[in-house]
Amino acid sequence: MLNATTVRNSTLADNDPSLALIALLGQVLSFPGLREYAKIFLIGRALSYLQQSWSTIRDSIWSSFFIKASFEEGDDAYSWMMAWLAQHPASRRGRDLQVVARDYGATYPAIPVETDVSMNESWRKFSYLPSFSATQRLWYRGRHMSVSRIRETTSGYYGRQEESMVIRIMTTDHSTLTHLLLDAQNAYKASQKEEVTVYTSDNYNDWRRVASCPKRPLWSIILDPGLKEGLLDDAREFLESKNWYNRRGIPFRRNYLLYGPPGTGKTSTIQSLAGELGLNVYIVTLNKAGLDDSGLSSLIVDLPEKCIAIMEDIDAAFSGTLNREESKPTLEPANSISETPQGGTTPPPVPAPQTGSKVTLSGLLNAIDGIGAQEGRILFATTNKHHVLDPALCRPGRMYKHVEFKLASRLQAGELFRRFYAPGEGSESELESQGSEGTKETDSRRSEVSSCRKSRRQRAPQLNEAQMDSLASQFADAVPERELSMASLQGYLMEYKTQPHSAVTEISRWVNKEKGLGVAIG
């Protein structure tokens, strides 16, 4: 039988659906087993929350004892750290390593591994670096330190791989990190002491290291008297005058325009100046496919404060696409993503190579000395055809110094001959100066050098000063004034590098041949 209370509740539930739901929930919770399950669920959730909270608190406390620093590939600091790690003893004792060879697919300088194993000098040198799959732990100035290298692929159909590095040092003193960066910078500079690092831009308009070239001594460049010395003195004075520029409100940058026929030494002079000044070289290719004003501006802004930027053959870019008008955009297909027969989608096709850049003259001028132009850098622009350049590009204040490189004079030709056949300072003299203390290996090397020296003497005659002056004078007299480039003369002497007399005998015939071919004049 139904009592009055049950009937009353049933009547209320019929009138109010929410009360019916509460009544149903009360009946469900009245089962003993379900209440136990609810208790277990709530306790589990509470324990999970406490565990997550403890992990967060523990990580926060643990992180308070460390300094964390990140390094991105392409930044100078990344190269510093890679050079430092390659030299660190822990990299040679590690169990999980990456082996890299110098200038073989590496974007950082590989420091050779010291080994007792005899290696042929022609073999590639290699070094050990922490791998991407493990965290390497080491000690620095009595502090525990961990190094993790990360490689990630950017999103998109044509994503590229980007490298980064994260280091953690158990310290709260930032001076430890500062000392590490200074040591890494010094290690990098030591590895590049005799080299000039060259950078070019990639398809994403980021600077990438592509090579390290040996420094070329300035005396090896044979130019008109005073030309190279004047350039070097002017560049040095500029680099030391930052405060002078700032006090007078003058933009701290220096632009040079080197012009003249091909093969007259423009690029060689820039390379030599970079070595003398201790600056890296950044090559800006104006006629690079796909490069536009925005990309050019980004490249110039990303230049470091002290460097040499080169825009080679600016006349070629001018005759192709460098003008005051924007290039017309190429027509793209209406649908960049097509459907496959199965109904899916395929990535858009790789864009076809473009025939030229989209850089305009106004974009170039803004990049050179506009508001966003980088300060502290030295810019060299080279051209073979000075007369075709727009006056706005050549005006004073934009290109501060115009330097003409002429075809070879007789004075230059004679000096080139003397340099070519001057007595060399080879390794044999260095070996002989090592003293009487010797081993089987040094004795063997001395005998090899002795036989090599004897063989060289049989091939190349040793000229005294009088003979050298006489042959150099005859060679210079046979070279027409300002008609041949120094590069062509050097190429000729390379054919007679051990035959100075033959070089003098055949020079007139070679000059006539070059004139007949029409290649003598640049």
C-alpha positions in Angstrom: 0.0 0.0 0.0 1.2 3.5 -0.7 1.3 5.8 2.3 0.4 9.5 2.1 4.0 10.7 1.9 4.8 8.6 -1.1 1.7 9.7 -2.8 2.5 13.3 -2.0 6.1 13.0 -3.4 4.8 11.3 -6.5 2.4 14.2 -7.0 5.1 16.8 -6.6 7.4 15.0 -9.0 4.8 14.9 -11.6 4.4 18.7 -11.2 8.2 19.5 -11.2 10.6 17.6 -13.4 13.7 18.8 -11.5 12.3 17.2 -8.3 11.8 14.0 -10.3 15.5 14.1 -11.3 16.6 14.6 -7.7 14.3 11.8 -6.5 15.8 9.5 -9.2 19.4 10.4 -8.2 18.5 9.7 -4.5 17.3 6.3 -5.4 20.4 5.5 -7.5 22.8 6.6 -4.6 20.8 4.5 -2.2 22.7 1.4 -3.7 25.7 0.7 -1.3 28.0 -0.5 -4.2 27.6 2.7 -6.2 28.5 4.8 -3.2 31.8 2.9 -2.8 32.7 3.4 -6.4 32.0 7.2 -6.1 34.3 7.3 -3.0 37.1 5.5 -5.0 36.7 7.9 -7.9 36.8 11.0 -5.8 39.8 9.8 -3.8 41.6 8.9 -7.1 41.0 12.3 -8.6 42.2 14.0 -5.4 45.4 11.9 -5.4 46.0 12.7 -9.1 45.6 16.4 -8.4 48.0 16.2 -5.4 50.5 14.4 -7.6 50.4 17.0 -10.3 50.6 19.8 -7.8 53.6 18.1 -6.1 55.3 17.7 -9.5 54.8 21.4 -10.3 56.1 22.4 -6.9 59.0 20.0 -7.1 60.0 21.3 -10.6 59.7 24.9 -9.5 61.9 24.3 -6.5 64.4 22.3 -8.6 64.5 24.9 -11.3 65.3 27.6 -8.8 68.7 26.1 -8.4 69.4 26.2 -12.2 70.0 28.8 -14.9 68.6 27.8 -18.3 69.8 29.2 -21.6 68.6 28.5 -25.1 70.6 28.9 -28.4 69.1 29.0 -31.8 70.9 27.8 -35.0 72.0 30.7 -37.2 72.9 32.9 -34.2 76.5 33.6 -33.5 76.2 32.3 -29.9 75.1 28.9 -31.2 78.4 28.6 -33.2 80.3 29.7 -30.1 78.8 27.0 -28.0 79.3 24.3 -30.7 83.0 25.2 -30.9 83.3 25.1 -27.1 81.6 21.8 -26.9 83.8 20.3 -29.6 86.9 21.2 -27.6 85.5 20.1 -24.2 87.0 16.9 -22.9 83.6 15.5 -22.0 82.7 15.5 -25.8 85.6 13.0 -26.3 84.6 10.8 -23.3 80.9 10.7 -24.1 78.9 7.6 -24.9 76.3 9.1 -27.2 77.9 11.4 -29.7 77.5 12.9 -33.1 80.6 12.7 -35.4 81.1 15.6 -37.8 83.8 16.5 -40.3 85.1 20.0 -40.9 83.0 21.8 -43.5 81.1 18.7 -44.4 77.4 19.4 -43.9 78.1 21.2 -40.6 76.9 24.7 -39.8 79.5 25.3 -37.1 83.2 24.9 -37.0 84.3 21.4 -36.2 87.4 21.3 -34.0 89.7 18.3 -34.8 90.0 15.5 -32.3 93.5 15.0 -30.9 94.6 11.4 -31.5 97.8 9.4 -31.4 96.8 7.6 -34.6 98.8 8.6 -37.6 96.4 10.2 -40.2 97.1 11.3 -43.7 96.9 15.1 -44.0 94.5 14.8 -46.9 92.0 13.0 -44.7 89.1 15.0 -43.4 89.4 15.9 -39.7 86.5 15.1 -37.5 85.2 16.0 -34.0 82.7 14.7 -31.5 79.6 16.6 -30.4 76.7 15.8 -28.2 74.0 13.9 -30.1 70.4 14.9 -30.5 69.1 11.7 -28.7 70.7 12.2 -25.3 71.4 14.9 -22.7 75.1 15.3 -22.0 76.2 16.1 -18.5 79.5 17.8 -17.7 81.1 20.1 -15.2 82.0 23.8 -15.7 83.9 25.8 -13.1 82.8 23.4 -10.4 79.1 23.6 -11.5 77.0 20.8 -12.8 75.8 21.5 -16.4 73.6 19.6 -18.9 73.5 20.1 -22.6 70.5 19.1 -24.8 70.5 19.5 -28.6 67.1 19.7 -30.3 66.2 19.2 -33.9 62.6 20.2 -35.0 60.9 20.3 -38.3 58.8 23.5 -39.0 55.2 23.1 -39.9 53.9 23.2 -43.4 54.3 21.1 -46.5 57.9 22.1 -47.1 59.1 22.4 -43.5 62.8 22.7 -42.8 64.8 21.3 -39.9 65.9 23.8 -37.3 68.5 23.1 -34.6 68.6 24.6 -31.1 70.5 23.9 -27.9 69.4 24.2 -24.2 71.9 24.3 -21.4 71.2 24.2 -17.7 73.8 25.2 -15.1 73.3 24.4 -11.4 73.8 28.0 -10.1 71.9 31.1 -9.3 74.7 33.4 -10.3 74.4 34.8 -13.8 78.1 35.5 -13.9 78.7 31.7 -14.4 76.7 31.9 -17.6 78.5 35.0 -18.7 81.9 33.3 -18.2 80.7 30.4 -20.2 79.7 32.6 -23.1 83.0 34.4 -23.0 84.9 31.1 -23.0 82.8 29.8 -25.8 83.3 33.0 -27.8 87.1 32.8 -27.3 87.1 29.1 -28.4 85.3 30.0 -31.5 87.6 32.9 -32.3 90.6 30.7 -31.7 89.2 28.1 -34.2 88.7 30.9 -36.8 91.9 32.8 -36.0 93.4 32.2 -39.4 90.1 32.1 -41.4 87.4 34.3 -42.7 83.8 32.9 -42.2 81.5 33.4 -45.2 77.7 33.6 -44.8 75.0 33.6 -47.5 71.2 33.7 -47.3 69.0 30.6 -47.6 65.6 30.3 -49.2 64.0 31.7 -46.0 66.2 34.8 -46.0 68.1 33.7 -43.0 71.9 33.9 -42.8 73.7 30.6 -43.0 77.4 29.8 -42.6 78.7 28.2 -45.8 82.5 28.2 -45.6 85.6 29.3 -43.9 88.3 30.7 -46.1 92.0 31.1 -45.2 92.9 34.7 -44.5 94.7 36.2 -47.5 97.5 38.6 -46.5 97.2 42.0 -47.9 100.7 42.0 -49.4 99.7 39.2 -51.7 97.3 41.5 -53.5 99.2 43.5 -56.2 97.4 46.8 -57.0 98.4 50.3 -57.9 100.5 51.9 -55.2 98.6 53.1 -52.2 95.2 51.7 -53.2 94.8 48.8 -50.8 96.6 50.6 -48.0 94.2 53.5 -48.4 91.2 51.2 -48.2 92.5 49.4 -45.1 93.3 52.7 -43.3 89.9 54.1 -44.1 88.1 51.0 -42.9 90.1 50.8 -39.7 89.4 54.5 -39.0 85.7 53.9 -39.5 85.5 51.0 -37.1 87.3 53.0 -34.4 85.0 56.1 -34.8 81.6 54.9 -33.5 81.5 57.6 -30.7 82.5 60.3 -33.2 79.6 59.3 -35.5 77.1 59.1 -32.6 78.1 62.5 -31.2 77.5 64.2 -34.6 74.3 62.3 -35.4 75.8 60.7 -38.5 74.7 57.1 -39.3 77.5 54.7 -38.3 78.0 52.8 -41.6 80.4 52.9 -44.5 79.7 52.0 -48.1 82.3 51.5 -50.8 81.8 51.1 -54.5 84.6 49.1 -56.2 84.4 49.3 -60.0 86.6 48.1 -62.9 87.0 45.3 -65.4 86.7 41.6 -64.3 89.8 40.1 -62.9 91.3 43.3 -61.5 91.3 42.2 -57.8 88.0 43.6 -56.4 86.8 40.5 -54.6 90.3 39.4 -53.6 90.9 42.8 -52.0 87.6 42.5 -50.0 88.6 39.0 -48.8 92.0 40.3 -47.7 90.5 43.3 -46.0 88.2 41.0 -44.1 91.1 39.0 -42.8 93.1 42.1 -41.8 90.1 43.6 -40.0 89.0 40.3 -38.4 85.5 40.6 -39.8 83.2 37.9 -41.2 81.8 38.3 -44.8 78.1 38.3 -45.6 77.3 37.9 -49.4 74.1 39.6 -50.6 73.0 38.1 -53.9 70.7 40.7 -55.4 69.6 38.6 -58.4 68.7 35.6 -56.3 65.5 34.1 -57.4 62.5 35.1 -55.2 64.3 37.9 -53.4 62.2 41.0 -53.0 62.5 44.3 -51.2 61.1 42.9 -47.9 63.5 40.0 -48.0 66.5 42.2 -48.8 65.6 44.6 -46.0 65.3 41.6 -43.6 68.8 40.4 -44.6 70.4 43.8 -44.1 68.7 44.3 -40.7 69.9 40.9 -39.5 73.5 41.7 -40.2 75.7 41.8 -37.1 77.1 45.2 -36.1 80.7 44.5 -37.2 80.9 42.7 -40.5 81.6 43.1 -44.2 78.6 42.8 -46.5 79.2 42.3 -50.2 76.9 43.0 -53.1 78.8 41.6 -56.1 78.2 42.5 -59.7 75.5 45.1 -58.8 75.5 46.1 -62.5 74.2 42.6 -63.5 71.3 43.0 -61.1 70.6 46.5 -62.4 70.4 45.4 -66.1 68.1 42.5 -65.2 65.5 43.5 -62.6 66.8 46.4 -60.6 64.6 49.3 -61.5 62.3 51.8 -60.0 59.1 49.8 -60.7 57.8 46.8 -58.9 58.0 43.6 -60.8 54.7 42.3 -62.1 53.5 39.3 -60.1 53.4 36.0 -61.9 50.0 34.4 -62.4 49.4 31.5 -60.1 46.9 28.7 -60.8 43.5 29.3 -59.3 43.6 26.2 -57.2 46.9 25.7 -55.4 45.8 22.4 -53.8 44.3 19.8 -56.0 42.3 16.7 -55.2 43.6 13.2 -55.8 41.5 10.5 -57.5 40.9 9.1 -54.0 39.4 12.3 -52.8 42.4 13.4 -50.7 44.6 16.4 -51.2 48.1 16.8 -52.3 50.6 19.5 -51.3 50.9 22.4 -53.7 53.7 21.9 -56.3 57.1 23.3 -55.5 57.3 26.8 -57.0 59.2 26.8 -60.3 62.6 28.6 -60.2 62.2 32.3 -61.0 64.4 33.9 -63.6 65.3 36.8 -61.4 64.8 38.7 -58.1 62.0 41.2 -57.4 64.3 43.8 -55.9 63.6 47.3 -57.0 66.0 50.2 -57.0 64.0 52.0 -54.3 64.1 48.8 -52.1 67.9 48.6 -52.6 68.4 52.2 -51.7 66.4 51.8 -48.5 68.3 48.7 -47.6 71.7 50.5 -48.1 71.0 53.7 -46.1 67.4 53.8 -45.2 65.9 54.0 -41.7 66.2 50.3 -41.0 69.7 49.9 -42.5 72.0 48.2 -40.0 74.7 50.3 -38.5 78.3 49.4 -37.7 78.8 47.3 -40.8 80.9 47.9 -43.9 79.3 47.4 -47.3 81.3 46.7 -50.5 79.4 46.9 -53.8 81.3 45.8 -56.9 80.5 46.4 -60.5 82.1 45.9 -63.9 80.1 48.6 -65.6 80.1 51.7 -63.5 78.4 53.8 -66.2 75.1 51.8 -66.2 74.4 52.4 -62.5 71.6 54.8 -61.5 72.9 58.1 -60.2 70.8 57.7 -57.1 72.8 54.6 -56.2 76.2 56.3 -56.8 75.6 59.7 -55.2 77.9 60.9 -52.5 76.7 60.0 -49.1 75.3 56.7 -50.2 78.5 55.3 -51.6 81.0 57.1 -49.6 84.1 56.0 -51.5 84.4 55.1 -55.2 87.5 53.1 -55.9 88.6 52.2 -59.5 90.4 48.9 -60.2 92.2 49.2 -63.5 93.8 46.6 -65.8 97.3 45.6 -65.0 100.1 48.1 -65.4 103.7 47.1 -66.3 104.6 47.9 -62.7 102.0 45.4 -61.4 103.1 42.8 -64.0 106.8 43.0 -62.9 105.8 42.7 -59.2 103.6 39.7 -59.9 106.5 38.0 -61.6 108.8 38.6 -58.6 106.2 37.2 -56.2 105.7 34.2 -58.4 109.3 33.1 -58.5 110.6 34.5 -55.2 112.4 31.9 -53.0 109.7 30.2 -51.0 109.7 29.8 -47.2 108.7 26.2 -47.0 108.3 23.6 -44.3 111.8 22.3 -44.8 113.3 25.3 -43.0 110.9 24.9 -40.2 111.8 21.3 -39.8 115.5 22.0 -39.8 115.1 24.6 -37.0 113.6 22.0 -34.7 117.0 21.1 -33.3 119.2 18.1 -33.3 116.8 16.2 -31.0 115.2 13.7 -33.3 113.2 10.5 -33.6 112.7 8.0 -36.3 109.6 9.9 -37.5 111.4 13.3 -37.6 114.4 11.7 -39.3 112.1 10.2 -41.9 110.4 13.5 -42.5 113.7 15.3 -42.9 114.8 12.8 -45.5 111.5 13.3 -47.3 111.8 17.0 -47.2 115.4 16.8 -48.4 114.5 14.7 -51.4 111.5 17.0 -52.1 113.8 20.0 -51.9 116.3 18.4 -54.3 113.5 17.5 -56.7 112.2 21.1 -56.6 115.6 22.5 -57.3 115.9 20.2 -60.3 112.6 21.6 -61.6 112.7 25.2 -60.7 116.0 27.2 -61.0 117.1 29.3 -58.1 117.2 33.0 -59.2 119.5 35.5 -57.6 118.4 39.1 -57.2 120.1 40.3 -60.4 118.5 37.5 -62.5 115.1 38.1 -60.9 115.2 41.8 -61.7 116.3 41.2 -65.2 113.6 38.6 -66.0 110.9 40.6 -64.2 111.8 43.7 -66.3 111.7 41.7 -69.5 108.3 40.2 -68.5 106.9 43.6 -67.6 108.1 45.2 -70.9 106.3 42.5 -72.9 102.9 43.2 -71.1 100.9 46.1 -72.8 100.0 48.9 -70.4 96.4 48.6 -69.0 95.2 45.9 -71.5 95.4 42.7 -69.5 93.8 41.8 -66.1 95.9 40.6 -63.3 93.9 37.4 -63.2 94.8 36.6 -66.8 98.5 37.3 -66.1 98.4 35.0 -63.0 96.7 32.3 -65.1 99.5 32.5 -67.6 102.2 32.3 -65.0 100.5 29.2 -63.5 101.4 27.4 -66.7 105.1 28.2 -66.1 105.3 28.1 -62.3 108.6 26.3 -62.3 109.9 27.8 -65.6 110.6 31.5 -65.2 112.7 31.7 -68.3 110.1 30.1 -70.5 107.5 32.4 -69.0 109.5 35.4 -70.3 110.2 33.8 -73.6 106.5 33.0 -74.4 104.8 36.0 -73.0 104.8 38.0 -76.2 103.2 35.2 -78.2 100.6 34.7 -75.4 99.7 38.4 -75.4 99.2 38.4 -79.2 97.0 35.3 -78.9 94.9 36.9 -76.1 94.4 40.0 -78.2 93.4 37.9 -81.2 90.8 36.1 -79.1 89.4 39.4 -77.8 89.6 38.3 -74.2 92.6 40.4 -73.1 90.6 43.4 -72.3 88.2 42.8 -69.3 
